[in-house]
Amino acid sequence: MDQLLRLKDSVIDYLSPKRRRTVGPGTPSQGTEQHSYEPASEPQGKKARNALHDRIHAKLPSPSDTRFGPGSRKRPRKDESNFAASNSHHTDSEISPDESASQITAVEESEVELVSDHLVVEDELGEEIVEDLEEEAQVSPEDKVAEYLARQAELALRKEAIAEVKAKGNWHSDEVFLFERLSMRSFEELFPAEWKVDFPTLPGLLFTPSRENTFINYNCGSSASGFKALQRIFNLGWRVKDKADLRIPTERFISTEIQRYIKWSEVDGGYRRKRFIPVLTVVAARPREAIDSISKKITDQMDFLAEKHRLNLTLSHSRINEVGETEVYLRHPPLLYGIIVAQTKAIFVTLDSSDLNAKLRHIAHVDFKEEGHAVWNGLAVALVSIVARNYMMSIKDELEDDEEIDDDPDA
């Protein structure tokens, strides 16, 4: 009961609207808006912009057309079908092969018009995304220096938080590893270099040509399925915000998308068609569900999985290892990971299944409705999923086949 009350208090704290929002665990949010990077839902590069300009130049209104004054950004609705038809004869050959697949898709799926020195993109939701074409040229050296210093200050805070966790000495080594990855998720190499073309707005330091240094990567699946799964989880924040603005409950939607990414990670890890006990579980709250009910749900689920792992790994007879220690398990029971979805938030917790008296530990939390952090929040989900995937990959040769499992991550 004490454990349940402690977890309840923690969850109440994380769901409180008065709680100061943070980019990552233990780090302040000051200055973080300067460093929010979004996946390319519209062309960002100079080549893509030039190509778009060529494609739509013929549709620009003449200066004498009074329907399009200096303050006008949208075409009359009656012209939209003609505009789309006039663009249908253009081919993708106008876009350089160096441009990303996501850029080309954005050209095909978005309505675009050029007004003054702005690029106005109207997406499928009818929302306008305005990008100042001169913004990059207007960045002064002083602004660049200020941005660099702010980023270095943020990095120092995150390293300090990691050092504090390590100094406690009572965290599981895998908990420390996950906390460090979540804290450093915008400051270290994570992705294979070939994904850079499909995520051109992400910082270059996140990509590496070294396969050994990648963390979020692809294994048994294809590179295309890997970056598509990641792109979808990156976009989750914007889709959640749309639903939340319309007062549509988001818990089930968020949970479904997280489960979809986890399913991809299982296919990519090569154990989707194996019989295995999960090390990662997702629990979604019902709309307006009581906090104590959510806490009990995740506690019961993870305690159940912990017991299953211990029973599965218990030796019929204990044995003495090389250093004289008594072993009762075939291998050390794993650290378990949990994701609680409540309102627009995801809360990450862990449980050491090898410890009969272990309590759930809060690692981090994200709010998908938070402005400017959609990519980093999606990346947090991906990191937790990949940590679980990597453990399962390490033991998959010990698992039995299960041919009845569907291995289509998009099903």
Buried (B, 14 or more C-beta within 10 A) or exposed (E): EEBBEBBBEBBBEBBEEEEEBBBBBBBBBEBBEEBBBBBBBBBBBEBBBBBBBEBBEEBEBEEEEEEBEEEBEBBEEEBEEEBEEBBEEBEEEEBEEEBBBBBBBBBEEBBBBBBEEBBBBBBEEEEEBEBEBEEEEEEEEEEEEEBEEBBEEBBEBBBEBBEEBEEEEEBBEBBBEBBBBBBBBBBBBBBBBEBBBBBBBBEEEBBBEEEEBBBBBBEBBEEEBBBBBBBBBBBBBBBBBEBBEEEEBBBEBBBEBBBBBBBBBBBBBBBBBBEBBBBBBBBBBEEEBEBBEBBBBBBEBBBEBBEBBBEEBEEEEEEEEEEEEEEEBEEEBBBBBBBBBBBBBBBBBBBBBBEEEBBBBBBBBBBBBBEBBBBBBBBBBBBBBBBBBEBBBEBBEEBEEEEEEEBEBEE
